[in-house]
């Protein structure tokens, strides 16, 4: 059955069938023609996959991100970041990274970050004489911070699929997020200095007190959400609802940029995005059930422990595999299918499941802005009105920077676990 499902998936992917539909169809083919299991398992296991309370955080964080973009919060965060680093050469490019880090602290979605921040900063960078493909590449690579800095939808999915503490995963995501953000800031500063970009970045820049005064309510949002989680006031799932309420209050009452007429389109967009994610989760749950029932995880575990005799070799092999997978498969599906298989093996090697979760998510985050199927890449291209091939010569520099950070995160566990050990 495994071979039939795998072959069916390859054929369906090659035909361009959407990922969720491919997984469900391949599973149905395996059940109907290569097993004695009833087809009733298909809807049953798909429902079981989404019948999980922590998953309620996903639609709320998606809605919170859309409300932030429409309510003027993202623009004020851009102005604040520009006030902090805009005085440097290359400051506008660095503003993109810094704003993505701040926006990621609530939205939880890299695609939402790309559209919310990219629609403001890509035209601004082009206006300040940055090549349009470079501006889009900066945005695509910076937006991946949305899946690392908590709250993070991929970290929620990893926690649910492997029964790992979501609170610990959120804390562990801070270190890698700051590392990658800092590395991108340093690279952009040096790159712009050497290549002569960003000489006009001081223009259209607010002073810091003014920018801070306009953005203080937006800055309190991650404090309320993240502080409430770690202060024990509410769970990560409840925090997502708090984020929505706070975004409504700030955008509608404080900034007055969120009229009632705009709420329905925002809710509609959020429902469509949530449905797409939930369909992938349901399909992956069915696929994972069939794979587990066939005994494949045990066989894979036995093979891996025979081939790789040390945790370092195992982590290297996992990194290579996940980098390839991330280029072709959507992040949510990859986590839900692969994490339950490889996390128990990692634990056998003495690797902390929280640390391993960050390795998986950083790998797949890298895949979000690498061709051929990186979602951030396509989102940035849509905003910049460019084709993917126009970005490739510029994009590889950012891929190498994040790849170097990935190696550090993989082999220096304290980057992920330092805060976790301190707080727990």
VENBELHU-V621755 format. One record per run of one state. SS is the DSSP state (a for helix, b for strand, c for the rest). FROM is the first residue (numbers start at 1). TO is the last residue. If there is no record, write none. Layout:
[[SS FROM TO] [SS FROM TO]]
This chain:
[[c 1 1] [a 2 14] [c 15 18] [a 19 34] [c 35 39] [a 40 50] [c 51 52] [a 53 70] [c 71 72] [a 73 85] [c 86 90] [a 91 107] [c 108 109] [a 110 127] [c 128 131] [a 132 147] [c 148 152] [a 153 162] [c 163 165] [a 166 195] [c 196 207] [a 208 230] [c 231 235] [a 236 254] [c 255 259] [a 260 294] [c 295 295] [a 296 307] [c 308 310] [a 311 328] [c 329 330] [a 331 348] [c 349 352] [a 353 367] [c 368 374] [a 375 384] [c 385 387] [a 388 411] [c 412 413] [a 414 423] [c 424 424]]
